[in-house]
């Protein structure tokens, strides 16, 4: 799995980014509500001689998405890497206009809804694949060459177990200060600072 994703990174770096992106660590991480994420300068050599970034993909979504969609998330995060190295990122998690232009340049259209018509900038921005665009063409070539880019997906039994556990707890958020807490669905919680009820997170 890691070999395939690393090969995909190298391929897209050459085809879509002129080979200018530095190497980074590709990891699999389950992060609630995210297909993937980019973490700038996340890892360092033990002696401090080298620092590297992380691109993480969430394997919980591999079964429900096509290989093309999963690889589009990889390239989405590669654009974050490009901006971190050659652009001007905004505050953590915010997708600005520069990032949106970089996304369009590789054939991914930013959208808060993941579909046409969504806003291109904001705190949480997904994307959709431009029909006939640079990513779509490159990805088709890659899949023709190597079909093992994403060889494993979560089994049905593992998915059912994870979903059952997730359904047994709810994340609550204070609308005032943003503090969070986990509890059973339907639990009534209040923030001790803002003295307002915590609201269940919308999935």
C-alpha positions as semicolon CSV with decimal commas, in nm:
position;residue;x (nm);y (nm);z (nm)
1;X;0,000;0,000;0,000
2;X;0,269;0,249;0,104
3;X;0,483;0,155;-0,195
4;X;0,192;0,217;-0,432
5;X;0,104;0,555;-0,280
6;X;0,467;0,666;-0,284
7;X;0,495;0,568;-0,650
8;X;0,178;0,768;-0,717
9;X;0,331;1,070;-0,540
10;X;0,642;1,049;-0,758
11;X;0,431;1,010;-1,073
12;X;0,203;1,307;-1,000
13;X;0,497;1,519;-0,887
14;X;0,653;1,470;-1,231
15;X;0,332;1,510;-1,433
16;X;0,153;1,787;-1,245
17;X;0,419;1,975;-1,045
18;X;0,722;1,967;-1,278
19;X;0,900;1,748;-1,022
20;X;0,960;2,041;-0,788
21;X;0,789;1,904;-0,475
22;X;1,025;1,768;-0,208
23;X;0,983;1,413;-0,088
24;X;0,752;1,367;0,211
25;X;0,620;1,085;0,427
26;X;0,298;0,925;0,302
27;X;0,098;0,780;0,592
28;X;-0,243;0,624;0,654
29;X;-0,432;0,798;0,936
30;X;-0,796;0,785;1,039
31;X;-0,902;1,145;1,098
32;X;-1,272;1,201;1,157
33;X;-1,444;1,388;0,876
34;X;-1,139;1,404;0,648
35;X;-1,026;1,214;0,340
36;X;-0,670;1,325;0,413
37;X;-0,452;1,604;0,543
38;X;-0,114;1,774;0,498
39;X;0,114;1,847;0,794
40;X;0,403;2,086;0,732
41;X;0,742;1,983;0,880
42;X;0,579;1,703;1,081
43;X;0,883;1,475;1,111
44;X;1,256;1,519;1,171
45;X;1,559;1,292;1,168
46;X;1,669;1,190;1,516
47;X;1,981;1,405;1,484
48;X;1,781;1,701;1,351
49;X;1,964;1,700;1,019
50;X;1,650;1,677;0,807
51;X;1,286;1,780;0,839
52;X;1,009;1,638;0,623
53;X;0,637;1,691;0,571
54;X;0,350;1,442;0,600
55;X;0,066;1,364;0,364
56;X;-0,191;1,139;0,530
57;X;-0,479;0,955;0,363
58;X;-0,775;0,816;0,554
59;X;-0,817;0,444;0,471
60;X;-1,167;0,441;0,622
61;X;-1,292;0,592;0,292
62;X;-1,101;0,375;0,042
63;X;-1,382;0,120;-0,002
64;X;-1,652;0,377;-0,075
65;X;-1,443;0,583;-0,320
66;X;-1,287;0,498;-0,653
67;X;-0,910;0,475;-0,696
68;X;-0,927;0,799;-0,897
69;X;-1,109;0,977;-0,613
70;X;-0,861;0,850;-0,354
71;X;-0,566;0,961;-0,568
72;X;-0,729;1,301;-0,617
73;X;-0,709;1,342;-0,239
74;X;-0,337;1,266;-0,259
75;X;-0,294;1,541;-0,519
76;X;-0,515;1,778;-0,315
77;X;-0,269;1,738;-0,028
78;X;0,026;1,771;-0,267
79;X;-0,110;2,116;-0,356
80;X;-0,094;2,205;0,013
81;X;0,270;2,090;0,006
82;X;0,332;2,304;-0,303
83;X;0,184;2,609;-0,134
84;X;0,383;2,548;0,186
85;X;0,708;2,541;-0,012
86;X;0,644;2,794;-0,289
87;X;0,345;3,004;-0,184
88;X;0,184;3,178;0,111
89;X;-0,050;2,955;0,313
90;X;-0,311;3,113;0,537
91;X;-0,377;3,016;0,897
92;X;-0,394;2,647;0,979
93;X;-0,671;2,468;0,794
94;X;-0,782;2,767;0,584
95;X;-0,789;2,727;0,205
96;X;-0,714;3,064;0,045
97;X;-0,738;3,200;-0,311
98;X;-0,376;3,117;-0,392
99;X;-0,435;2,753;-0,298
100;X;-0,753;2,750;-0,508
101;X;-0,556;2,872;-0,813
102;X;-0,294;2,602;-0,757
103;X;-0,569;2,339;-0,737
104;X;-0,722;2,451;-1,066
105;X;-0,377;2,442;-1,228
106;X;-0,355;2,066;-1,168
107;X;-0,713;1,991;-1,273
108;X;-0,892;1,978;-0,938
109;X;-1,172;2,228;-0,880
110;X;-1,199;2,345;-0,518
111;X;-1,548;2,339;-0,369
112;X;-1,684;2,351;-0,016
113;X;-1,950;2,101;-0,121
114;X;-1,726;1,879;-0,332
115;X;-1,951;1,959;-0,628
116;X;-1,993;2,243;-0,882
117;X;-2,127;2,561;-0,726
118;X;-1,947;2,539;-0,392
119;X;-1,720;2,815;-0,262
120;X;-1,352;2,776;-0,353
121;X;-1,209;2,913;-0,028
122;X;-1,280;2,855;0,339
123;X;-1,187;2,652;0,643
124;X;-1,309;2,320;0,503
125;X;-1,281;2,289;0,125
126;X;-1,300;1,969;-0,077
127;X;-1,281;1,944;-0,457
128;X;-1,412;1,769;-0,764
129;X;-1,218;1,642;-1,063
130;X;-1,214;1,857;-1,376
131;X;-1,346;1,648;-1,665
132;X;-1,062;1,602;-1,913
133;X;-0,831;1,811;-1,693
134;X;-0,466;1,753;-1,613
135;X;-0,529;1,533;-1,310
136;X;-0,794;1,323;-1,486
137;X;-0,562;1,253;-1,780
138;X;-0,257;1,184;-1,563
139;X;-0,454;0,957;-1,330
140;X;-0,594;0,757;-1,620
141;X;-0,239;0,700;-1,746
142;X;-0,121;0,598;-1,400
143;X;-0,403;0,350;-1,345
144;X;-0,336;0,198;-1,688
145;X;0,028;0,152;-1,591
146;X;-0,016;0,025;-1,233
147;X;-0,349;-0,085;-1,095
148;X;-0,211;-0,160;-0,749
149;X;-0,190;0,204;-0,635
150;X;-0,458;0,142;-0,368
151;X;-0,467;-0,239;-0,341
152;X;-0,636;-0,269;-0,001
153;X;-0,966;-0,137;0,136
154;X;-1,129;-0,177;0,476
155;X;-1,317;-0,507;0,509
156;X;-1,694;-0,505;0,554
157;X;-1,664;-0,655;0,904
158;X;-1,408;-0,395;1,014
159;X;-1,624;-0,116;0,873
160;X;-1,936;-0,238;1,056
161;X;-1,742;-0,259;1,383
162;X;-1,603;0,093;1,341
163;X;-1,942;0,239;1,252
164;X;-2,108;0,066;1,550
165;X;-1,850;0,210;1,788
166;X;-1,880;0,555;1,633
167;X;-2,259;0,547;1,675
168;X;-2,222;0,483;2,049
169;X;-2,060;0,821;2,117
170;X;-2,109;1,179;2,003
171;X;-1,872;1,475;1,998
172;X;-2,020;1,789;2,153
173;X;-1,892;2,142;2,084
174;X;-1,939;2,468;2,272
175;X;-2,072;2,731;2,027
176;X;-1,897;3,000;2,228
177;X;-1,537;2,891;2,288
178;X;-1,517;2,572;2,081
179;X;-1,429;2,337;2,367
180;X;-1,525;1,976;2,290
181;X;-1,638;1,672;2,486
182;X;-1,742;1,315;2,403
183;X;-2,054;1,152;2,549
184;X;-2,337;0,917;2,461
185;X;-2,591;1,049;2,207
186;X;-2,856;1,263;2,376
187;X;-2,641;1,361;2,673
188;X;-2,703;1,715;2,800
189;X;-2,374;1,899;2,855
190;X;-2,291;2,262;2,932
191;X;-1,969;2,461;2,901
192;X;-1,832;2,559;3,243
193;X;-1,677;2,877;3,098
194;X;-1,947;3,006;2,864
195;X;-2,236;2,853;3,063
196;X;-2,416;2,753;2,743
197;X;-2,527;2,406;2,627
198;X;-2,282;2,210;2,412
199;X;-2,414;2,121;2,070
200;X;-2,366;1,780;1,902
201;X;-2,124;1,793;1,609
202;X;-2,297;1,779;1,273
203;X;-2,166;1,491;1,062
